[in-house]
Amino acid sequence: MIDRLARVAEVWQRAAETGEDRISAVHAAYPDRSRRTIQRWISKARTAGLVPPAKPGSNWLRTPSAEAVANALDVPYERLVVALREHADGYLRIGATEERHAREALADGGDR
């Protein structure tokens, strides 16, 4: 696991230097793993001191399916997340943390 975390940190750092999305870069290095697994590895690398600490809220991972729907409907992702949590009655899985981040982004004027 230590070797994997070192490799994750290396890919993460290279992406940071080039301006590439870091999670996407690590995911490209491990395409058979889920984005949530990649995010967990990055978190473990942070804990091990291999990756610098994240800014508060920067490790929030958007739900890819909800992001695709928001893009297709041409609505801000955050508004879609809040609407799904308020009206989907449990049929769609959008977590409370994701809703909180969406509401905070909307409050800060993050409306696309």
VMD Tcl script that draws the C-alpha trace (Angstrom):
set ca {
  {0.00 0.00 0.00}
  {2.91 2.37 0.72}
  {4.17 1.97 -2.87}
  {0.69 2.72 -4.21}
  {0.39 5.85 -2.06}
  {3.81 7.01 -3.25}
  {2.73 6.47 -6.88}
  {-0.56 8.31 -6.22}
  {1.39 11.21 -4.69}
  {3.75 11.29 -7.68}
  {0.87 11.42 -10.20}
  {-0.98 13.97 -8.05}
  {2.10 16.23 -7.85}
  {2.79 16.02 -11.57}
  {-0.84 16.97 -12.30}
  {-0.63 19.87 -9.84}
  {2.48 21.18 -11.61}
  {0.82 21.05 -15.04}
  {-2.53 22.44 -13.88}
  {-4.37 19.22 -14.68}
  {-7.23 18.03 -12.47}
  {-5.44 15.93 -9.85}
  {-8.18 13.39 -9.16}
  {-8.68 12.83 -12.89}
  {-4.93 12.34 -13.37}
  {-4.75 9.71 -10.64}
  {-7.90 8.08 -12.01}
  {-6.26 7.91 -15.46}
  {-3.29 6.14 -13.86}
  {-5.68 3.63 -12.25}
  {-8.63 3.39 -14.69}
  {-9.92 0.17 -13.13}
  {-10.57 1.93 -9.80}
  {-13.52 4.14 -8.88}
  {-13.12 7.87 -8.36}
  {-14.12 7.39 -4.72}
  {-11.30 4.85 -4.28}
  {-8.90 7.31 -5.88}
  {-10.10 10.05 -3.53}
  {-9.60 7.74 -0.54}
  {-6.05 6.98 -1.69}
  {-5.31 10.70 -2.03}
  {-6.66 11.23 1.48}
  {-4.40 8.46 2.82}
  {-1.45 10.00 0.96}
  {-2.29 13.33 2.65}
  {-2.37 11.66 6.05}
  {1.01 10.06 5.31}
  {2.40 13.50 4.39}
  {2.96 12.55 0.74}
  {0.41 15.07 -0.60}
  {-0.09 18.61 0.75}
  {-3.20 19.32 2.82}
  {-6.36 20.23 0.92}
  {-8.16 23.52 1.22}
  {-11.38 23.14 3.21}
  {-14.08 21.68 0.98}
  {-11.74 21.08 -1.96}
  {-11.96 17.31 -1.72}
  {-15.69 17.29 -2.37}
  {-16.34 14.81 -5.15}
  {-19.33 15.48 -7.38}
  {-21.61 12.59 -8.26}
  {-20.79 11.93 -11.94}
  {-24.35 10.95 -12.90}
  {-25.82 14.09 -11.32}
  {-23.16 16.19 -13.01}
  {-24.06 14.65 -16.39}
  {-27.76 15.35 -15.83}
  {-27.02 18.95 -14.83}
  {-24.96 19.44 -17.98}
  {-27.66 17.86 -20.17}
  {-30.34 20.08 -18.65}
  {-28.02 23.11 -18.70}
  {-28.68 23.87 -15.05}
  {-26.09 24.57 -12.35}
  {-24.94 21.37 -10.68}
  {-25.54 22.78 -7.21}
  {-29.17 23.67 -7.99}
  {-29.78 20.16 -9.32}
  {-28.32 18.57 -6.17}
  {-30.50 20.68 -3.89}
  {-33.60 19.97 -5.99}
  {-32.90 16.23 -5.99}
  {-32.48 16.15 -2.22}
  {-35.68 18.13 -1.72}
  {-37.92 16.37 -4.25}
  {-36.58 12.93 -5.22}
  {-37.99 11.19 -2.11}
  {-35.04 8.82 -1.85}
  {-35.22 7.55 -5.43}
  {-31.89 9.15 -6.28}
  {-28.81 8.88 -4.12}
  {-27.47 12.33 -3.35}
  {-25.83 12.50 0.05}
  {-26.40 15.08 2.75}
  {-22.76 16.22 2.56}
  {-23.06 16.80 -1.16}
  {-26.23 18.79 -0.56}
  {-24.49 20.88 2.10}
  {-21.60 21.66 -0.26}
  {-24.06 22.56 -3.02}
  {-26.01 24.89 -0.73}
  {-22.75 26.54 0.43}
  {-21.64 27.01 -3.20}
  {-24.99 28.58 -4.06}
  {-24.80 30.86 -1.03}
  {-21.31 31.97 -2.15}
  {-22.63 32.81 -5.62}
  {-21.31 29.64 -7.28}
  {-24.19 29.54 -9.73}
  {-22.23 28.50 -12.84}
}
mol new
graphics top color blue
foreach p $ca { graphics top sphere $p radius 0.5 }
foreach p [lrange $ca 0 end-1] q [lrange $ca 1 end] { graphics top cylinder $p $q radius 0.2 }
display resetview
